[in-house]
């Protein structure tokens, strides 16, 4: 997560938030926007190292990616756009 926070800005992303989320476990969350490509991403690290169930994952990463809505310009087809 720290590498993402450091490396995403060099690739055109703006970090809008970074830190623990509002869940009881205070999972680490990073939110970033790419204004050039019109994307937004939310990445959450769920640390399960304290879980005792057999076969429980030690960590999970959830990634949500959102894109702006695009419309094909008048007079064009999807294949041309």
N, C-alpha and C positions, 0 to 999 in steps of 0.2 A: 504494500500500500504506500509505503514511503517512496519507493522508486516511482510509482505512478505519479504521486504528487510532485516529484522533482522533474520527471521526464515529459509529462504531458504538455506543459507550457511550451517546450521547445518544438513540439509538433503542432502548434497552433491552437491548443486548448487553453481555456481560462478556468482555473480552479475557483469554483464559487463557494464551496464549503468543504471542510475536512475536519474530522474529529469524531467523537463518540455520538451515536444516534440517540434517540429518545427512548429506546427500548430498555427494559430492566437490566439486560446484559451489557448495555452501553457498547454495542458493536461498532467497530470503526467504519466510517462511511466517508466516501469521497464523491463529490458532485462536480462535474466539469461541463463546460459548453464550448462548442466549436462554432463560432459565428461565421466563419468562412464556408464550412460545409453544412451548416444548419443542423447540427446534432447536439444532443445533450445526453450525458451518461451519468448514471448513479451506480456506484460500486460499493458493496457492503461485504466486509469480512466477518464471518461468524466463527469465532474461535470456540471449538468444542473440546479443548484439551481437558477440561474439568469433567466431561461427561463420563459416566461409569457403565453405561449400557454396552453389552458385548457388540462389537461390530459398528459402533457409533463412529461417524467420521470425526477426525481431529480438527478439521477446518473446512469451511465451505465459503465460496466466493459467489455472490449474487451480482449479476450485471443486468441493469435495465438501460436500454438504449432507445432514445426517442428521436424522431426525425420530423422536421417541418413538413407540412403538407405542400405538395407541389401540384401545379396544374399545367397541362399541356397548352402551350400558346395557341391562340386562334389560328386556324389554317394549317396546323401541323398535326401529325399523328404520333402516337406513342413511339413507334419505331423510328421516326425521324428525330425525336426529341432526345 
